[in-house]
């Protein structure tokens, strides 16, 4: 089994879910007492958020590069960034560390392509929704991306940081998210990407008739596949 290096704490709430999904995935494949061989570096979320909000991606890249090199030295065979937004620097990180970085956007694009969808909505932090790093991976697979309007994007970004990232899940927040999803579907989205690893902790496919793509689950499954070499 290959060793996975997880970069977490962005936030810790979703990092624990990554750990659970990956271990459950390994056990499902191998059975018995087989679980994931992995190493976790968990950041102070406040440091990452400060860099994001001040547009200091270079500092974030340096922090994550150093952490990833430590994981590599400890035996990691690949890096998993346990947050969608951090994939803004994923390609540069991979060059810096000379180790595979399992890309959440690429894996999500493959999943959407397998379902034959051509237009999807995207929810996430303002960086994930507004910058091109995630959407470009979708475009490479012939997938068009729709994002919410200004007010809805601001609401999603705010609640990710101030609620979901702290493990706070309010019924009224869930209701607003579902309304935003309905609007994206009405605008032509054939499915909606939950492009923040905390969002699947708030809503799931059971909450809406629309097709949702849980990036955390997709990413975790890709990590299990890499670890087992199949």
C-alpha positions as a Markdown table, in Angstrom:
| # | Residue | x | y | z |
|---|---|---|---|---|
| 1 | Unk | 0.0 | 0.0 | 0.0 |
| 2 | Unk | 1.3 | 3.5 | -0.9 |
| 3 | Unk | 1.4 | 6.2 | 1.8 |
| 4 | Unk | -0.8 | 9.2 | 1.5 |
| 5 | Unk | 0.3 | 12.6 | 2.7 |
| 6 | Unk | -2.7 | 14.7 | 3.8 |
| 7 | Unk | -2.6 | 18.5 | 4.1 |
| 8 | Unk | -5.4 | 19.3 | 6.4 |
| 9 | Unk | -6.7 | 21.8 | 9.0 |
| 10 | Unk | -8.3 | 23.7 | 6.1 |
| 11 | Unk | -10.6 | 23.2 | 8.0 |
| 12 | Unk | -10.2 | 20.5 | 10.6 |
| 13 | Unk | -13.9 | 19.8 | 10.3 |
| 14 | Unk | -13.6 | 18.4 | 6.8 |
| 15 | Unk | -10.1 | 16.9 | 7.4 |
| 16 | Unk | -11.7 | 14.4 | 9.9 |
| 17 | Unk | -14.1 | 13.4 | 7.2 |
| 18 | Unk | -11.3 | 12.8 | 4.7 |
| 19 | Unk | -9.6 | 10.6 | 7.3 |
| 20 | Unk | -12.8 | 8.6 | 7.8 |
| 21 | Unk | -13.6 | 8.3 | 4.1 |
| 22 | Unk | -10.1 | 7.2 | 3.1 |
| 23 | Unk | -9.9 | 4.6 | 5.9 |
| 24 | Unk | -13.4 | 3.3 | 5.2 |
| 25 | Unk | -12.5 | 3.1 | 1.5 |
| 26 | Unk | -9.3 | 1.1 | 2.1 |
| 27 | Unk | -11.2 | -1.3 | 4.4 |
| 28 | Unk | -14.0 | -1.8 | 1.9 |
| 29 | Unk | -11.4 | -2.9 | -0.7 |
| 30 | Unk | -9.2 | -5.0 | 1.5 |
| 31 | Unk | -11.4 | -6.0 | 4.5 |
| 32 | Unk | -10.2 | -7.3 | 7.8 |
| 33 | Unk | -8.2 | -4.8 | 9.8 |
| 34 | Unk | -6.7 | -3.1 | 6.8 |
| 35 | Unk | -6.9 | 0.7 | 6.9 |
| 36 | Unk | -5.1 | 3.6 | 5.2 |
| 37 | Unk | -1.3 | 4.2 | 5.6 |
| 38 | Unk | -1.2 | 8.0 | 5.8 |
| 39 | Unk | 0.5 | 11.0 | 7.4 |
| 40 | Unk | -1.4 | 14.3 | 8.2 |
| 41 | Unk | -0.1 | 17.8 | 8.5 |
| 42 | Unk | -2.8 | 20.0 | 9.9 |
| 43 | Unk | -2.5 | 23.8 | 9.5 |
| 44 | Unk | -3.8 | 26.5 | 11.7 |
| 45 | Unk | -6.8 | 27.5 | 9.6 |
| 46 | Unk | -6.5 | 31.2 | 10.6 |
| 47 | Unk | -3.1 | 31.5 | 8.9 |
| 48 | Unk | -4.4 | 30.1 | 5.7 |
| 49 | Unk | -7.5 | 32.3 | 5.7 |
| 50 | Unk | -5.3 | 35.4 | 6.4 |
| 51 | Unk | -3.2 | 34.6 | 3.3 |
| 52 | Unk | -6.3 | 34.0 | 1.2 |
| 53 | Unk | -7.9 | 37.2 | 2.2 |
| 54 | Unk | -4.8 | 39.3 | 1.6 |
| 55 | Unk | -4.2 | 37.6 | -1.8 |
| 56 | Unk | -0.9 | 36.2 | -0.5 |
| 57 | Unk | -0.8 | 32.9 | -2.4 |
| 58 | Unk | 2.9 | 32.9 | -2.4 |
| 59 | Unk | 3.0 | 32.6 | 1.4 |
| 60 | Unk | 0.5 | 29.8 | 1.2 |
| 61 | Unk | 2.4 | 28.0 | -1.5 |
| 62 | Unk | 5.6 | 28.2 | 0.7 |
| 63 | Unk | 3.8 | 26.9 | 3.7 |
| 64 | Unk | 2.2 | 24.0 | 1.9 |
| 65 | Unk | 5.4 | 23.2 | 0.0 |
| 66 | Unk | 7.4 | 23.0 | 3.3 |
| 67 | Unk | 4.7 | 20.8 | 4.9 |
| 68 | Unk | 4.5 | 18.6 | 1.8 |
| 69 | Unk | 8.3 | 18.1 | 1.7 |
| 70 | Unk | 8.2 | 17.0 | 5.3 |
| 71 | Unk | 5.5 | 14.5 | 4.4 |
| 72 | Unk | 7.6 | 13.3 | 1.5 |
| 73 | Unk | 10.6 | 12.9 | 3.7 |
| 74 | Unk | 8.4 | 10.9 | 6.1 |
| 75 | Unk | 7.5 | 8.5 | 3.3 |
| 76 | Unk | 4.4 | 10.0 | 1.5 |
| 77 | Unk | 4.0 | 8.8 | -2.0 |
| 78 | Unk | 1.4 | 11.5 | -3.0 |
| 79 | Unk | -0.1 | 14.6 | -1.5 |
| 80 | Unk | -3.8 | 15.2 | -0.9 |
| 81 | Unk | -4.8 | 18.8 | -0.3 |
| 82 | Unk | -7.9 | 18.5 | 1.8 |
| 83 | Unk | -9.6 | 21.7 | 0.6 |
| 84 | Unk | -10.8 | 22.8 | -2.8 |
| 85 | Unk | -9.4 | 26.4 | -2.5 |
| 86 | Unk | -5.9 | 25.2 | -1.9 |
| 87 | Unk | -5.9 | 23.7 | -5.4 |
| 88 | Unk | -5.2 | 27.3 | -6.6 |
| 89 | Unk | -1.6 | 26.4 | -6.0 |
| 90 | Unk | -1.7 | 22.6 | -6.7 |
| 91 | Unk | 0.1 | 22.6 | -10.0 |
| 92 | Unk | 2.9 | 24.8 | -8.6 |
| 93 | Unk | 3.1 | 22.6 | -5.6 |
| 94 | Unk | 3.5 | 19.5 | -7.6 |
| 95 | Unk | 6.4 | 21.1 | -9.5 |
| 96 | Unk | 8.0 | 22.2 | -6.2 |
| 97 | Unk | 7.9 | 18.8 | -4.4 |
| 98 | Unk | 8.3 | 16.4 | -7.4 |
| 99 | Unk | 5.5 | 14.2 | -6.0 |
| 100 | Unk | 2.0 | 13.5 | -7.3 |
| 101 | Unk | -0.7 | 15.9 | -6.0 |
| 102 | Unk | -4.1 | 14.2 | -6.5 |
| 103 | Unk | -6.1 | 17.1 | -7.9 |
| 104 | Unk | -9.6 | 17.5 | -6.6 |
| 105 | Unk | -10.8 | 19.5 | -9.7 |
| 106 | Unk | -9.4 | 17.0 | -12.2 |
| 107 | Unk | -11.0 | 14.0 | -10.3 |
| 108 | Unk | -14.4 | 15.9 | -10.1 |
| 109 | Unk | -14.2 | 16.7 | -13.9 |
| 110 | Unk | -13.7 | 13.0 | -14.6 |
| 111 | Unk | -16.7 | 12.0 | -12.5 |
| 112 | Unk | -18.9 | 14.6 | -14.3 |
| 113 | Unk | -17.6 | 13.4 | -17.7 |
| 114 | Unk | -18.5 | 9.8 | -16.8 |
| 115 | Unk | -22.1 | 10.9 | -16.1 |
| 116 | Unk | -22.2 | 12.6 | -19.5 |
| 117 | Unk | -23.0 | 16.1 | -18.1 |
| 118 | Unk | -22.0 | 19.2 | -20.0 |
| 119 | Unk | -23.1 | 22.1 | -17.7 |
| 120 | Unk | -22.7 | 22.2 | -14.0 |
| 121 | Unk | -23.1 | 24.7 | -11.2 |
| 122 | Unk | -20.2 | 25.3 | -8.8 |
| 123 | Unk | -20.4 | 26.2 | -5.1 |
| 124 | Unk | -17.4 | 27.0 | -2.9 |
| 125 | Unk | -15.4 | 29.8 | -1.5 |
| 126 | Unk | -15.3 | 33.0 | -3.6 |
| 127 | Unk | -11.8 | 31.9 | -4.8 |
| 128 | Unk | -13.1 | 28.6 | -6.0 |
| 129 | Unk | -16.1 | 30.1 | -7.7 |
| 130 | Unk | -14.5 | 33.3 | -9.1 |
| 131 | Unk | -10.9 | 32.2 | -10.0 |
| 132 | Unk | -10.2 | 29.9 | -12.9 |
| 133 | Unk | -8.1 | 27.1 | -11.3 |
| 134 | Unk | -11.1 | 24.8 | -10.8 |
| 135 | Unk | -13.2 | 25.9 | -13.8 |
| 136 | Unk | -10.2 | 25.4 | -16.1 |
| 137 | Unk | -10.0 | 21.7 | -15.2 |
| 138 | Unk | -13.7 | 21.4 | -16.1 |
| 139 | Unk | -13.2 | 23.2 | -19.3 |
| 140 | Unk | -10.5 | 20.8 | -20.3 |
| 141 | Unk | -13.1 | 18.0 | -20.1 |
| 142 | Unk | -15.7 | 20.0 | -22.2 |
| 143 | Unk | -17.7 | 21.0 | -19.1 |
| 144 | Unk | -19.3 | 24.5 | -18.8 |
| 145 | Unk | -19.5 | 26.0 | -15.3 |
| 146 | Unk | -22.2 | 28.2 | -13.8 |
| 147 | Unk | -21.7 | 30.1 | -10.6 |
| 148 | Unk | -24.2 | 31.9 | -8.3 |
| 149 | Unk | -24.8 | 35.7 | -8.4 |
| 150 | Unk | -22.9 | 38.2 | -6.4 |
| 151 | Unk | -25.0 | 38.1 | -3.2 |
| 152 | Unk | -25.2 | 34.4 | -3.1 |
| 153 | Unk | -21.5 | 34.0 | -3.6 |
| 154 | Unk | -20.8 | 36.4 | -0.7 |
| 155 | Unk | -23.3 | 34.4 | 1.4 |
| 156 | Unk | -21.6 | 31.1 | 0.6 |
| 157 | Unk | -18.1 | 32.4 | 1.2 |
| 158 | Unk | -19.1 | 34.0 | 4.6 |
| 159 | Unk | -20.9 | 30.9 | 5.9 |
| 160 | Unk | -18.0 | 28.6 | 4.9 |
| 161 | Unk | -15.6 | 30.6 | 7.0 |
| 162 | Unk | -17.9 | 31.6 | 9.9 |
| 163 | Unk | -20.1 | 28.5 | 10.2 |
| 164 | Unk | -19.2 | 25.4 | 8.3 |
| 165 | Unk | -15.5 | 25.7 | 9.0 |
| 166 | Unk | -16.3 | 25.8 | 12.7 |
| 167 | Unk | -18.6 | 22.8 | 12.6 |
| 168 | Unk | -21.7 | 25.0 | 12.8 |
| 169 | Unk | -24.6 | 23.9 | 10.6 |
| 170 | Unk | -27.8 | 26.0 | 10.7 |
| 171 | Unk | -31.1 | 25.0 | 9.2 |
| 172 | Unk | -31.6 | 28.5 | 7.6 |
| 173 | Unk | -28.1 | 28.3 | 6.0 |
| 174 | Unk | -29.0 | 24.9 | 4.6 |
| 175 | Unk | -32.3 | 26.3 | 3.2 |
| 176 | Unk | -30.4 | 29.1 | 1.5 |
| 177 | Unk | -27.9 | 26.7 | -0.1 |
| 178 | Unk | -30.7 | 24.6 | -1.4 |
| 179 | Unk | -32.4 | 27.6 | -2.9 |
| 180 | Unk | -29.1 | 28.6 | -4.6 |
| 181 | Unk | -28.8 | 25.1 | -6.0 |
| 182 | Unk | -32.4 | 25.3 | -7.4 |
| 183 | Unk | -31.5 | 28.6 | -9.1 |
| 184 | Unk | -28.4 | 27.1 | -10.8 |
| 185 | Unk | -30.5 | 24.1 | -12.0 |
| 186 | Unk | -33.1 | 26.5 | -13.3 |
| 187 | Unk | -30.4 | 28.4 | -15.2 |
| 188 | Unk | -29.3 | 25.2 | -17.0 |
| 189 | Unk | -27.0 | 23.3 | -14.6 |
| 190 | Unk | -27.4 | 19.5 | -15.0 |
| 191 | Unk | -25.7 | 19.0 | -11.7 |
| 192 | Unk | -24.0 | 21.0 | -9.0 |
| 193 | Unk | -20.5 | 20.7 | -7.6 |
| 194 | Unk | -20.2 | 21.0 | -3.8 |
| 195 | Unk | -16.8 | 22.6 | -4.3 |
| 196 | Unk | -15.9 | 23.2 | -0.7 |
| 197 | Unk | -15.1 | 20.2 | 1.5 |
| 198 | Unk | -17.4 | 21.5 | 4.3 |
| 199 | Unk | -20.5 | 21.9 | 2.1 |
| 200 | Unk | -21.2 | 18.1 | 2.0 |
| 201 | Unk | -21.5 | 18.2 | 5.8 |
| 202 | Unk | -24.4 | 20.6 | 5.4 |
| 203 | Unk | -26.3 | 19.2 | 2.4 |
| 204 | Unk | -26.4 | 15.9 | 0.5 |
| 205 | Unk | -28.2 | 14.2 | -2.4 |
| 206 | Unk | -31.0 | 13.3 | 0.0 |
| 207 | Unk | -31.9 | 17.0 | 0.3 |
| 208 | Unk | -32.5 | 17.8 | -3.4 |
| 209 | Unk | -33.6 | 16.0 | -6.5 |
| 210 | Unk | -30.7 | 17.6 | -8.4 |
| 211 | Unk | -27.4 | 15.7 | -9.0 |
| 212 | Unk | -24.7 | 16.8 | -6.5 |
| 213 | Unk | -21.0 | 16.2 | -6.8 |
| 214 | Unk | -19.4 | 15.8 | -3.4 |
| 215 | Unk | -15.8 | 16.8 | -4.1 |
| 216 | Unk | -14.5 | 15.5 | -0.7 |
| 217 | Unk | -15.9 | 12.0 | -1.4 |
| 218 | Unk | -14.7 | 12.0 | -5.0 |
| 219 | Unk | -11.2 | 13.1 | -3.8 |
| 220 | Unk | -11.1 | 10.5 | -1.1 |
| 221 | Unk | -12.0 | 7.7 | -3.5 |
| 222 | Unk | -9.2 | 8.9 | -5.9 |
| 223 | Unk | -6.8 | 8.8 | -2.9 |
| 224 | Unk | -7.9 | 5.2 | -2.1 |
| 225 | Unk | -7.4 | 4.2 | -5.7 |
| 226 | Unk | -3.9 | 5.7 | -5.8 |
| 227 | Unk | -3.0 | 4.1 | -2.5 |
| 228 | Unk | -4.0 | 0.6 | -3.7 |
| 229 | Unk | -2.6 | 1.1 | -7.2 |
| 230 | Unk | -5.8 | 0.3 | -9.0 |
